Amino acid sequence: MKVTFKQSDKIKVFDAITTMVVFENAREDLLTIMQVIYEHGVDYQVIQEMLRVPAAETIAKGIVNYLKQNGLIDEHHTITSAGHWFLQSKQYPALERGKFKFWMIDHPLLGRQLLHYQRENSKERTMKLTPFIHATELEGKTFHSVLNMDEKRQFQINKFDYNRGAEVYCVDFPNINTEYKIHWEIDTEREEPSTIIINGEIKDRPQAVKRFSQISMNSDLEIDYTNFLVELISKNRKDVNWNFSTKAFEIKFKEIDNIEELKAFTTILAILDVETDYGLFEDTAIREVPIMPASSDDAKLWVDAIIKDSVATQYVSQVELQHHLQTLKERRELVPYQSSLYHLDESTFLQTFRTEKDKAPYWHLQAPLDLKPYEDKANIIETKHIAFGNRYSMREVVRMIVGDERPERLIFSSKHVQNFYQIKKFNLFTEAFKSFGVQDIQFVTTEYVDLPDKSIRIDMYEDVYGDRKEWPHDRYFAFETNRKWHFFKMTAELDQCVFDRTISANNLTINTVGYWKDISFIQILPEIFPLKLREFTQEQMITK
């Protein structure tokens, strides 16, 4: 699941007397000295040789005392934890004390964090003091200044000044309080699901505005993000119900009007008045929410819609449909309804599409069934079947069809040679026939197409079959050898051949191997070949 939460909140400004450490980058001189001490210990002779300046001995001793005063080495000349941190991070921890102004946020998700600091003029007259109850919570923590992110300027509060006994007092500046915007992105599929970004303004005077943007923040909270989003949806959307076994929200079919969401079993759910344990956020929408049918009736409608979409633009064989159905039924979102979906097959969908008068899905499913090998084998001479997943070149397929014959003429009838790839595969089919001897090709179709092979003669359906009612839906072809015609019926289009998409269409040849879906080339007796097409072949043979 994915979501972005947005919210605006206040930046509080206050000042206090503080002892703090500011980590500085530009102290290469001290870093070099510390590296020498790390390798040789506090050896004044080595340090003097490195300095190479007059009075090197005095300077070396002064540097060592400075490092002690700043807590990088101790009285025994041993490198402290602060010193090791300096060596690793290359950021010098400069100790400072005085009155500082701080900009702080206080958010349920981020906790209390200081965004920036600024030293105040010690002579400035302060306003009314108020107790600062969060002092101990901020002490010992390291923060980044949002106005110095390029320098990665860090600072750490050692302690606030307890100048009023057991309490820390500070001065509030409500006249320069500003706002910041928080963008909290959650993606439960990521290794790190949560990303928090803030943008806003900082004022040190009413008219002095400094902006910061795209500042990444971290939360110390341990959150189960999937459970958090599930509870949020369950609280705000009474139209869905979380299924703990399937780990998806049960939803009625009528609530999903996007076929891609049905196929992916995910949706987008709007959430209004986003009240959480981490604050009140703006209205939002949670994306890629896992969903499943709310009932067995919804499951049937769901599967109907997916199958209808799969056959809306292409022919689907019985083998493909069965494979698709089985894959659907095995999805975890549909497993609870397997008993209700068990009976579904091509006849169920054909009846549904016929009732709903969905012509395209109906014929894309019905046509391959019509073209299955006939139960009455008396009219079949031979069937050349290519099973789902077989790999053949177009020349190998034509070799199966012609056998040992030497074809001379070819006539091909189909309504579906229109787009670029249909034309390309038809062209490969006819070229393969030419490689076995065919010299004369005629193509019968419903609309004129511009074939690359200009030697192929094109005739229209109305000229060959006459009245539209007589037009065959199926694909037929025949080839002649030694004045004998061999008649064939195809169970699908040549679209059943799918080539590797990394191969350019211009580089496809009759020897390029393709991946075939289920298709049969059925050699039939002349009696069941379309009469008008058979008469046409006889007329062409006479006039030849």
PyMOL commands that set and color helices and strands:
alter all, ss='L'
color gray80, all
select helices_A, chain A and resi 28-40+44-51+56-69+81-89+135-138+149-151+174-176+225-236+253-255+259-264+296-310+318-329+335-341+346-355+359-370+377-379+394-402+420-435+461-465+468-470+494-496+505-507+526-528+531-543
alter helices_A, ss='H'
color red, helices_A
select strands_A, chain A and resi 2-24+92-107+111-119+130-131+142-144+154-160+169-172+178-187+194-205+208-217+241-243+248-251+266-271+274-276+279-281+284-293+380-386+391-393+409-413+440-445+457-460+475-481+484-490+497-498+513-516+519-524
alter strands_A, ss='S'
color yellow, strands_A
deselect
rebuild
show_as cartoon
